[in-house]
């Protein structure tokens, strides 16, 4: 099993099934062929032994009476030997020994000896089987070797082996093909399920047929599961949306009250602690409002279909970005540099602008020096990068920077929500792109528009 696992364990299921069927069929065919060959070989050998024994009885009677027996059957002959192994007569040619001298000596010591000359799979001009035994003749005790040809038997067995091999190969090919078609028939619906699941959007279902079989029931079960998943996702979206909307109103009222309280005319002896408390409350309310807006944007981003993507010009996008952030960058004493030629990109303009706004906002809040926004292309990708002259992201934070509510330790008091980079990652995913961090640089990569 370990050898099988190492050899085919990582191959596709269809390949493993075909190899398993072919291997099992090869074993069955091998055992069946071996059994048929053994039965036929046993039957032919038994018939050959009966013919040889019958010829021996007739020839032995003639030799004992001093006569020479000439057989009418081709391939039957005998040869007579002296005790020293020399040929003394017989119907076999005198210049060709039937058995060697060593066999003559064995017969003299042990009695009857049976043997074969030639092999089924080794070429021989005239293969035969012999029986060597002592016979009392008018001239004294002699050793006689009785011979019968094996040529027809060996030829029949070789022909049988050839036919078994041809039938075995054809059967193996046919069974492998049937196994392949069967495996494909079983797994093709599974592959269709996989493709449909990979491309499924909200509300989509797996394509199931009308037959009442195991795969159809499996597809129906998965569709029921998808119904529950979509229903759960829908409830989650409604909950987040409703919660954010419900929070917005009281938060707006709270912020208005705080602003009103801070703007009221106060005496010189006004309690500074109250002012500080109201100021802190205003910052917390602002953070809650920003958090609600971010949650709503995340939910809206997740519900955006890819089919509404159009073509945008990156030069126009960067120009509008500069206009939106010019005042805030100047107020912070920073500088914003934008580099990029006119380049088409298939993208959802609103979400592309949201992603760039979040990156510029992060750089303005946590970075230092000039903020550089660059648009370019690398092979078949369009690359947007935002960087500054600050220290960049901590090395231990870069791997989880795009998780929701993830914030570095030194930025927890900055008022951020921890959702800006999560929205950037969502925008990259929406466009089948990617986002990465390298020090102070954040790179967005999108497929080039065709």
C-alpha positions in Angstrom: 0.0 0.0 0.0 2.9 2.4 0.7 4.3 1.7 -2.7 0.9 2.3 -4.3 0.5 5.6 -2.3 3.9 6.9 -3.4 3.4 5.9 -7.0 -0.2 7.1 -7.6 -1.4 8.7 -4.3 -1.1 12.3 -5.6 -2.6 11.6 -9.1 -6.1 12.6 -10.1 -8.9 10.4 -8.9 -9.8 9.3 -12.5 -6.2 8.2 -13.0 -6.1 6.3 -9.7 -9.4 4.6 -10.5 -8.3 3.5 -14.0 -4.9 2.3 -12.6 -6.8 0.4 -9.9 -9.1 -1.2 -12.4 -6.3 -2.0 -14.8 -4.2 -3.5 -12.0 -7.0 -5.6 -10.6 -7.9 -6.8 -14.1 -4.3 -7.6 -14.9 -4.1 -9.8 -11.8 -7.3 -11.6 -12.6 -6.3 -12.1 -16.2 -2.9 -13.3 -15.1 -4.3 -15.8 -12.7 -7.0 -16.9 -15.2 -4.5 -17.3 -18.0 -2.1 -19.2 -15.7 -4.9 -21.6 -14.7 -6.0 -22.2 -18.3 -2.4 -22.8 -19.4 -1.8 -25.2 -16.5 -4.9 -27.2 -17.3 -4.1 -27.4 -21.0 -0.4 -28.2 -20.3 -1.5 -30.9 -17.8 -3.9 -32.4 -20.3 -1.4 -32.5 -23.2 1.4 -33.8 -21.0 -0.9 -36.6 -19.7 -1.8 -37.6 -23.2 1.8 -37.5 -24.2 2.7 -39.8 -21.3 0.0 -42.2 -22.1 1.2 -42.4 -25.8 4.8 -42.9 -24.6 3.9 -45.7 -22.2 1.8 -47.4 -24.8 4.7 -47.2 -27.3 7.1 -48.5 -24.6 5.0 -51.6 -24.0 4.8 -52.5 -27.7 8.5 -51.8 -28.3 9.7 -53.5 -25.1 7.8 -56.7 -26.2 9.5 -56.6 -29.6 12.9 -55.9 -28.2 12.6 -58.8 -25.7 11.8 -61.2 -28.6 14.8 -59.9 -30.6 12.7 -58.1 -33.2 12.9 -54.5 -34.5 9.7 -52.4 -34.1 9.1 -49.7 -36.7 6.4 -47.3 -35.5 3.9 -45.9 -38.0 3.5 -42.8 -35.8 6.0 -39.9 -36.6 8.2 -38.9 -33.7 8.2 -42.3 -31.9 11.5 -44.2 -31.8 13.8 -46.0 -29.4 17.6 -46.6 -28.9 19.4 -49.5 -27.3 22.6 -49.0 -25.2 25.3 -51.3 -23.8 26.1 -51.1 -20.2 29.1 -48.8 -21.0 26.7 -46.3 -22.8 27.6 -47.2 -26.4 24.7 -47.3 -28.8 23.8 -50.9 -29.7 20.8 -50.4 -32.1 17.3 -49.2 -32.3 15.2 -47.1 -34.7 16.7 -43.8 -33.7 19.7 -42.7 -35.8 22.9 -44.3 -34.5 24.9 -41.0 -35.0 22.5 -39.1 -32.7 22.3 -40.2 -29.1 18.8 -40.0 -27.5 20.1 -39.9 -23.9 23.7 -39.2 -22.6 25.9 -41.8 -21.0 25.2 -40.4 -17.6 21.5 -41.3 -17.9 22.5 -44.8 -19.0 24.5 -45.2 -15.8 21.6 -43.9 -13.8 19.3 -46.5 -15.3 21.8 -49.2 -14.5 21.9 -48.1 -10.9 18.4 -46.8 -10.2 16.0 -48.3 -12.8 13.6 -46.3 -14.9 14.4 -42.6 -15.7 11.9 -40.2 -17.3 13.1 -36.9 -18.8 12.6 -34.2 -21.5 15.0 -32.7 -24.1 14.2 -29.2 -25.2 12.2 -26.4 -23.6 9.0 -24.7 -24.4 10.5 -21.3 -24.6 14.0 -22.3 -25.9 14.4 -23.1 -29.6 15.2 -26.8 -30.2 15.2 -28.7 -33.6 13.2 -31.7 -32.3 12.1 -31.6 -28.6 11.0 -35.0 -27.1 10.2 -36.9 -24.0 11.9 -40.2 -23.1 11.6 -43.1 -20.8 14.9 -45.0 -20.2 14.7 -48.5 -18.6 16.6 -51.9 -18.5 15.3 -54.6 -20.8 16.3 -58.3 -21.0 17.1 -59.1 -24.6 18.4 -62.3 -26.4 21.8 -60.6 -26.3 21.6 -59.9 -22.5 20.6 -56.9 -20.3 20.4 -53.7 -22.2 19.3 -50.1 -21.5 16.6 -48.9 -23.9 15.4 -45.2 -24.3 11.9 -44.8 -25.7 11.2 -41.4 -27.3 8.1 -39.5 -28.4 8.2 -36.1 -30.0 7.0 -33.0 -28.1 6.9 -30.7 -31.1 3.1 -30.6 -31.5 2.5 -30.2 -27.8 5.0 -27.4 -27.5 3.6 -25.7 -30.6 0.1 -25.9 -29.2 1.1 -24.5 -25.9 3.0 -21.6 -27.5 0.0 -20.8 -29.7 -2.2 -20.9 -26.5 0.2 -18.5 -24.8 0.0 -16.1 -27.8 -3.8 -16.2 -27.8 -4.0 -15.7 -24.1 -1.6 -12.7 -24.3 -3.7 -11.1 -27.2 -7.0 -11.7 -25.4 -5.5 -10.4 -22.1 -4.2 -7.2 -23.7 -7.4 -6.5 -25.5 -9.4 -7.3 -22.3 -7.1 -5.0 -20.3 -7.5 -2.2 -22.8 -11.3 -2.6 -22.9 -11.6 -2.8 -19.1 -9.4 0.3 -18.7 -11.5 2.2 -21.2 -14.7 1.2 -19.5 -13.2 2.1 -16.1 -12.1 5.5 -17.5 -15.6 6.2 -18.9 -17.3 5.0 -15.8 -15.0 7.2 -13.6 -15.5 10.2 -15.9 -19.3 9.6 -15.8 -19.2 9.6 -12.0 -16.8 12.5 -11.5 -17.9 14.9 -14.3 -21.0 16.0 -12.3 -18.7 16.5 -9.3 -16.4 18.7 -11.5 -19.4 20.6 -12.7 -20.4 21.1 -9.1 -16.9 22.4 -8.3 -16.8 24.8 -11.2 -20.3 26.1 -10.4 -19.3 26.5 -6.8 -16.1 28.4 -7.7 -18.1 30.8 -9.9 -21.2 31.0 -7.8 -22.4 34.4 -6.7 -25.1 35.2 -4.2 -28.3 33.3 -5.0 -26.5 30.9 -7.5 -27.0 27.1 -7.1 -25.3 24.0 -8.3 -26.6 22.5 -11.5 -28.3 19.2 -10.6 -30.3 17.0 -12.9 -33.6 15.3 -12.5 -32.4 11.8 -11.9 -32.7 10.3 -8.5 -29.2 9.1 -7.9 -26.5 9.7 -5.3 -24.9 12.7 -7.1 -28.2 14.4 -7.6 -29.0 14.0 -4.0 -25.5 15.3 -3.1 -26.1 18.4 -5.3 -29.5 19.0 -3.7 -27.9 18.7 -0.2 -25.2 21.3 -1.2 -27.9 23.6 -2.6 -29.7 23.4 0.7 -26.5 24.2 2.4 -25.9 27.2 0.1 -29.4 28.4 0.8 -28.6 28.4 4.5 -25.2 30.1 3.9 -26.8 32.8 1.7 -29.6 33.3 4.2 -27.1 33.6 7.0 -25.0 36.1 5.0 -28.1 38.1 4.2 -29.1 38.2 7.8 -25.5 39.3 8.7 -25.5 42.1 6.1 -28.9 43.3 7.2 -27.8 43.2 10.9 -24.6 45.2 10.1 -26.4 47.7 7.9 -29.3 48.1 10.3 -26.9 48.4 13.3 -24.8 51.0 11.6 -27.8 53.0 10.5 -29.3 52.8 13.9 -26.1 54.0 15.5 -25.6 56.9 13.2 -28.7 58.8 14.4 -27.9 58.8 18.2 -24.3 59.4 17.5 -25.1 62.4 15.3 -27.3 63.8 18.1 -24.6 63.2 20.7 -22.0 65.0 18.5 -24.4 67.9 18.0 -25.0 68.1 21.8 -21.3 68.0 22.5 -20.5 70.7 19.9 -23.3 72.9 21.4 -22.0 72.4 24.9 -18.5 73.3 23.8 -19.7 76.4 22.0 -21.8 77.8 24.8 -20.5 81.0 26.4 -18.8 80.2 29.7 -17.6 82.3 32.6 -14.0 82.6 33.3 -14.4 80.2 36.1 -15.9 77.4 33.9 -14.8 74.0 34.9 -11.9 73.0 32.7 -12.5 69.3 33.5 -15.9 69.5 31.9 -14.4 71.0 28.8 -11.8 68.3 28.6 -14.5 65.6 29.1 -16.6 67.0 26.4 -13.6 67.3 24.1 -12.7 63.6 24.7 -16.3 62.6 24.2 -16.4 64.5 20.9 -13.3 62.5 19.6 -14.9 59.2 20.7 -18.2 60.1 19.0 -16.2 61.0 15.8 -14.5 57.7 15.9 -17.8 55.8 16.3 -19.2 57.7 13.4 -16.1 56.8 11.3 -16.4 53.2 12.4 -20.1 53.0 11.3 -19.2 54.5 8.0 -16.4 52.0 7.5 -18.7 49.1 8.4 -21.2 50.3 5.9 -18.6 50.6 3.2 -17.3 47.1 3.9 -20.8 45.7 3.6 -21.4 47.6 0.4 -18.1 46.5 -1.0 -18.9 42.8 -0.3 -22.3 43.2 -2.1 -20.8 44.8 -5.2 -21.0 42.5 -8.3 -17.9 42.2 -10.5 -20.0 42.6 -13.7 -20.4 46.4 -13.2 -16.7 47.1 -13.7 -16.0 49.6 -16.4 -12.8 51.2 -17.8 -11.3 54.1 -16.0 -8.3 56.3 -16.8 -5.7 56.3 -14.0 -4.5 59.8 -14.9 -8.0 61.1 -14.2 -8.2 59.1 -11.0 -4.9 60.5 -9.7 -5.9 64.1 -10.7 -9.1 63.8 -8.7 -7.2 62.3 -5.8 -4.9 65.3 -5.7 -7.9 67.7 -5.7 -9.6 65.9 -2.8 -6.5 65.8 -0.6 -4.7 69.0 -1.5 -6.1 71.0 1.5 -5.5 68.3 4.1 -2.0 67.6 3.0 -1.1 71.3 2.9 -2.6 71.7 6.4 -0.4 69.0 7.7 2.7 70.6 6.2 3.2 67.6 3.9 3.5 67.2 0.2 1.6 64.9 -2.2 3.3 63.8 -5.4 1.4 61.8 -8.1 3.1 60.0 -11.0 1.3 58.2 -13.8 0.5 58.4 -17.5 -2.9 57.9 -19.1 -3.6 54.2 -18.7 -6.9 52.3 -19.0 -7.9 50.0 -16.1 -11.0 47.8 -15.9 -12.2 48.7 -12.4 -15.0 50.0 -10.3 -14.1 53.7 -10.1 -15.8 54.4 -6.7 -14.1 51.6 -4.9 -10.7 52.3 -6.6 -11.0 55.9 -5.2 -12.0 54.6 -1.8 -8.9 52.4 -1.7 -6.6 55.2 -2.7 -8.2 57.6 -0.2 -7.7 55.1 2.6 -4.0 54.6 1.7 -3.4 58.4 1.5 -5.3 58.9 4.8 -3.1 56.2 6.5 0.1 57.8 5.1 -1.0 61.2 6.2 -1.9 59.9 9.7 1.0 57.6 10.4 3.7 58.4 7.9 6.1 61.3 7.4 7.4 63.5 4.6 6.2 63.4 1.0 3.4 61.1 0.1 4.1 59.5 -3.4 1.3 57.9 -5.4 2.5 56.1 -8.5 0.6 54.3 -11.3 2.5 52.1 -13.7 2.6 48.6 -15.3 4.7 45.5 -14.8 4.2 42.8 -17.5 0.5 42.1 -17.5 -0.3 43.9 -14.3 -1.2 47.5 -13.5 0.5 48.6 -10.2 -0.7 51.4 -7.9 1.7 52.2 -5.0 1.4 54.7 -2.1 4.5 55.4 0.0 6.0 58.0 2.2 9.2 58.8 4.0 8.2 57.4 7.3 9.4 54.3 9.1 6.7 52.1 7.5 4.7 49.2 8.9 6.3 47.2 11.8 7.6 43.9 10.5 5.5 41.9 13.0 2.3 43.7 11.8 2.6 43.6 8.0 1.3 40.0 7.8 -2.0 40.9 9.5 -2.3 44.5 8.5 -5.3 43.7 6.2 -7.3 42.0 8.8 -10.4 43.7 10.1 -9.7 45.9 13.2 -6.0 45.1 13.1 -3.9 48.0 14.4 -0.2 48.3 15.3 0.5 48.9 19.0 1.9 52.4 18.4 -1.2 53.4 16.5 -3.9 52.4 18.9 -4.2 55.9 20.3 -4.4 57.6 16.9 -8.2 57.3 16.5 -8.2 54.9 13.6 -10.8 52.2 13.1 -8.5 49.4 11.9 -10.8 48.9 8.8 -9.1 51.1 6.2 -6.6 48.4 5.0 -9.3 45.7 5.2 -11.3 47.8 2.7 -8.2 48.1 0.5 -7.8 44.3 0.5 -11.5 43.9 -0.3 -11.1 46.3 -3.3 -8.2 44.3 -4.5 -10.1 41.0 -4.2 -13.1 42.6 -6.0 -10.9 43.3 -9.0 -9.1 39.9 -8.9 -5.9 41.7 -7.9 -3.6 41.7 -4.9 -2.2 44.0 -2.3 1.1 43.9 -0.5 3.2 45.8 2.0 6.9 46.6 1.7 8.1 48.9 4.5 6.3 52.2 4.0 5.0 51.2 0.6 1.6 49.6 -0.1 1.2 48.1 -3.6 -2.1 47.4 -5.3 -1.8 45.2 -8.4 -4.7 44.6 -10.9 -4.9 42.6 -14.2 -4.1 44.8 -17.2 -7.2 45.8 -19.2 -7.5 44.1 -22.6 
